[in-house]
Amino acid sequence: MVNRNSGGAYRGEDEGAAANRKLIRPNLSDLADRYPTRSFAQRKQVPPEQTNAESYYYLKQMAAKTPMVVVLTDGEQIHGWIEWYDKACLKVNRDKGPNLLIPKASIKYMFKESEAGGTVETDGNR
């Protein structure tokens, strides 16, 4: 009979009891039914490319005919109000001068004329 008292010890008299122990292992098919895998329907949806904030802003300014200042990429300022817009352009009506169709790619920024606070500077810090 062997007796060990070290860390991984076993005793000879317990050897028969250890052999009678049954390993309990769950059936994997039962687990699959209980815990289904994630499907594509449960995935988080991708956010939309467009939030419609731009459309809302343009519609609000068009309805009120708000006087706007459109600053182009070259620094030129155009004063007028937005008559209509689409995906690529804005149509700006002006009191002095012809109406303009401005590509959105050439617009640096725009703001309400009432927010100008007097003179408008275009030093590029906006």
C-alpha positions in Angstrom: 0.0 0.0 0.0 1.4 3.4 -1.0 0.8 6.5 1.1 1.8 9.9 -0.2 1.3 13.2 1.5 2.7 15.5 -1.1 0.7 18.1 -3.2 -0.8 15.6 -5.7 -1.2 12.9 -3.1 -3.3 9.8 -3.2 -3.7 7.0 -0.9 -3.9 3.4 -1.9 -7.0 2.8 0.1 -8.9 5.6 -1.7 -7.9 4.2 -5.1 -11.1 2.1 -5.4 -13.3 5.0 -4.5 -11.7 7.2 -7.1 -12.3 4.6 -9.8 -16.0 4.5 -9.0 -16.5 8.2 -9.5 -18.4 9.1 -12.7 -17.5 12.2 -14.7 -20.6 14.3 -15.3 -20.4 15.9 -18.7 -23.5 17.6 -20.3 -24.6 16.6 -23.7 -23.5 19.2 -26.2 -26.7 19.0 -28.2 -28.7 19.9 -25.0 -26.5 22.9 -24.6 -27.0 24.0 -28.2 -30.8 24.0 -27.6 -30.5 25.9 -24.4 -28.0 28.6 -25.6 -28.5 29.3 -29.3 -25.7 31.0 -31.1 -26.1 34.6 -32.2 -27.8 35.1 -35.4 -27.5 38.0 -37.9 -30.9 39.3 -36.8 -29.5 40.0 -33.3 -26.6 42.1 -34.6 -26.6 45.8 -33.8 -27.9 47.8 -36.8 -25.5 50.0 -38.7 -26.3 53.7 -38.2 -27.8 55.5 -41.2 -25.4 57.4 -43.4 -27.7 60.5 -43.3 -29.3 61.9 -40.2 -31.5 64.4 -42.2 -30.2 67.2 -40.0 -28.9 69.0 -43.1 -32.3 68.7 -44.9 -34.1 69.9 -41.8 -31.8 73.0 -41.5 -32.3 73.9 -45.2 -36.0 73.4 -45.1 -36.3 75.6 -42.0 -34.2 78.4 -43.6 -36.1 78.1 -46.9 -39.5 78.4 -45.2 -38.5 81.5 -43.3 -36.5 83.0 -46.2 -33.8 83.6 -43.7 -31.0 85.9 -45.1 -27.9 83.8 -45.2 -24.2 84.3 -45.9 -22.5 81.6 -47.9 -18.7 81.6 -47.7 -17.0 79.8 -50.6 -13.7 77.9 -50.4 -11.9 80.9 -52.0 -13.2 83.3 -49.4 -15.9 85.0 -51.5 -19.1 85.8 -49.6 -22.6 85.4 -51.1 -25.5 87.1 -49.4 -29.0 85.9 -50.1 -31.6 83.3 -49.1 -31.9 79.6 -50.0 -34.6 79.0 -52.6 -34.0 75.2 -53.0 -31.4 72.5 -52.6 -30.5 69.0 -53.7 -27.8 66.5 -53.0 -25.1 68.5 -54.7 -26.2 72.1 -55.0 -27.9 75.1 -53.4 -29.8 77.8 -55.2 -29.3 81.2 -53.5 -31.6 84.1 -54.4 -30.2 87.6 -54.0 -31.6 91.1 -54.0 -28.6 92.5 -55.8 -27.4 90.4 -58.7 -28.5 87.2 -60.3 -29.6 84.1 -58.5 -26.8 81.5 -58.1 -26.6 77.8 -58.2 -23.7 76.9 -55.9 -22.2 73.4 -55.8 -22.0 72.2 -52.1 -18.4 71.1 -52.7 -17.4 74.8 -53.1 -19.1 76.0 -49.9 -16.7 76.4 -47.0 -19.4 77.3 -44.4 -22.6 79.3 -44.1 -24.4 81.2 -41.4 -27.4 83.4 -40.8 -26.8 87.0 -41.7 -28.3 88.2 -38.4 -25.5 86.2 -36.6 -22.8 88.2 -38.4 -22.6 90.8 -35.7 -21.7 93.7 -38.1 -18.8 92.9 -40.3 -18.0 89.4 -41.4 -14.4 88.3 -41.4 -13.1 85.5 -43.4 -9.7 84.7 -41.9 -10.4 80.9 -42.0 -10.7 80.5 -38.3 -14.3 79.4 -38.3 
